[in-house]
């Protein structure tokens, strides 16, 4: 028997949940369904990220990332205050290790100012010690707005409110097909069929495959990158006060190995960015034949390899060589030693890659009347979740069924 709803959302990560919540806040009378293939919410990118509330300093002014991060930042803090979700605004340092990185540091500072961040401080070598006693570098930016949180707690509250407002979340519902017939969208899962007037896909690591069910010609492929973490042993946790980041290569959509204070008091170090041979591959030996073939047969993948092969080799080397990983950390905090680290977790980032070889560095959304696909929503999507959700809610509510 087919169940009928007003709007179906695929994916119960933080973006899918925020979207469902904002739709219901705009129109509580709607019948909303969220389909999730796992047995609970936030099992992948949301539940395995570093828990950073991003300020919006890195992102190109005017981009969807910049606009939604700044808007979503305030919405998130207001939401957490209202619902008593623990967070801390601890600030962070972005450190240029040498004069060769100064131009990139200045560009990031300029982006932050243009994106409306107040209180940014461009500081010298000696001033770094005022913020982080054990850190070293040539110059740095202090970003007072950056914070820490457990995004699983945020996602859980979104889910509670959705159900309170009458929305439904169904688990174990891996989507196998989508059929659009007139004003109706039918979603077939491994267990059931659901019909609705409108559909939003927030499918993360499988967003391209879901999009192809309604847009076969879509020229985006998800390339999975695993980010691996270590943790500082509790006895060495006092070495770091807050968050310490290197200056990233702004041509590459990753922020480099860094130190992150966690909301539970621990210190996480990482992540690297290693090509994963499985879309949900959280260990070094994870492998899925279909995922692997889809990556290596994508024309854009080879263009990425040609541009970034040196960087990629370095990431793999640090993945399998703890000494090399530590050496990277020592560029920021020289007192760190191999014995200070213990094994941490891992996450997999869904990175959209175009057919022409561009690693898409902005949120990427396509729409076709009554169907919307979110094809690229990496960091800072968790920080920006309510803003993205609001954007999608307004889009789908104004779309003709």
C-alpha positions, 0 to 999 in steps of 0.5 A, a space after each residue: 500500500 502506497 503512503 501519500 505525503 505533501 513533501 518527501 525528503 531523502 536523508 536524515 542528516 543535519 541538512 535534511 532534518 533542518 529542511 524538514 523542520 523549516 518547512 514545518 515551521 513555515 507551514 505546520 499543516 503539511 504532511 512531511 516524510 523523511 526517508 533514511 536508509 540507516 537505523 538512526 539519524 546523523 550516521 555519516 557526515 553529520 555524526 563524524 565531523 569535527 564539531 566546529 561552528 564555522 565563522 564564515 572566514 574562508 568562503 568566497 564573498 557572495 558564494 552560497 557557502 559565505 551567505 548561508 554560513 553567516 546567516 546559519 551561524 546566528 540561527 544555530 546559536 539562537 536555536 541552541 540557546 533556546 533549546 539548551 544545547 551545549 556549545 562554546 565560542 572559543 575562537 581559533 587561530 589560522 597560522 601562516 607557518 612562513 612568509 610564503 603563506 602570508 599572501 594566502 593568510 591576507 586573502 583569507 583575512 580579506 574574505 573574512 572582513 568582506 563576509 562581515 566578521 568583526 573583531 578579526 585580529 591579524 597578529 605577529 609571531 610573538 602575539 600567537 603565544 598570547 592565544 596559544 602558548 605552545 603554538 608557533 608561526 610567522 603570522 596568524 589570524 585570530 577568529 573570535 567567532 569560531 566555536 565547538 559543539 556536538 552536531 549530533 545533539 543538534 540533529 537530534 533536537 531537529 528530529 524531535 521537533 519534526 516529530 512534535 510538529 507531526 512530521 514522520 521519519 522512517 528508517 531502513 528506507 534505502 531509495 531504489 527508484 524515483 518516478 515522476 508522473 504529472 504532479 506526483 513523485 513516487 519514491 520506491 525504497 527497499 521496503 515500501 513506496 511513498 508518493 508526494 507532491 514534491 521531493 527534496 534529496 539531501 542524500 550526502 554521499 549518494 546524492 549524485 546517484 539519487 539525482 540521476 534517478 530524475 536527472 540522468 544527464 547530471 554531470 556531477 560525481 561524488 568523490 569520497 575523501 576520508 578524513 582520519 583523526 588522532 586524539 591527544 592523550 588526556 594527560 597532554 590535553 592542556 597543550 591546546 586551549 582552542 582551535 589551531 589551523 594552518 593556512 589552507 590551500 584555497 584552491 583545494 576545498 580542505 582546511 589541512 591538519 589542525 587541532 580542534 578542542 571538543 565540546 567534551 574537553 578532548 583535543 582532536 587532531 586532523 583530519 587528512 583528506 585521503 581518497 576513499 575507495 568506498 563511499 562509507 569507508 571509515 577504515 584504511 582498508 574499506 573497499 566497494 567495487 562499485 564506488 571504486 569503479 565510479 570514481 576511477 571512470 569519471 573523466 573529472 577524476 583524472 583531471 583532479 589527479 593531474 592537478 593535485 597528485 603531489 598533494 594526494 600522495 602526501 595525504 596517503 603517506 601521512 595516512 599510513 605513517 604516523 611520524 609523517 602525520 606528527 611532523 605536519 602537526 609539529 609545524 604548528 605546535 612543535 612540542 607535540 610528540 608521536 607518543 602524545 597521540 592515540 587513535 581517533 575516529 574518521 569521517 568521509 566527506 562527499 566531495 562533488 566533482 564536475 566532469 571537467 575536473 573541478 572539485 566544486 567549492 560551493 554548495 550546489 543545488 539543482 531543481 526541476 519544478 517539484 524536485 530539488 537535489 542537494 548535490 554538494 553540501 560539505 563543511 560548513 553545512 552543519 553550521 549553516 544547516 538552518 539557513 540551507 534548510 530555510 533556503 530549500 523550504 522556501 524553494 520547495 514551498 514556492 514550486 508548482 506541484 
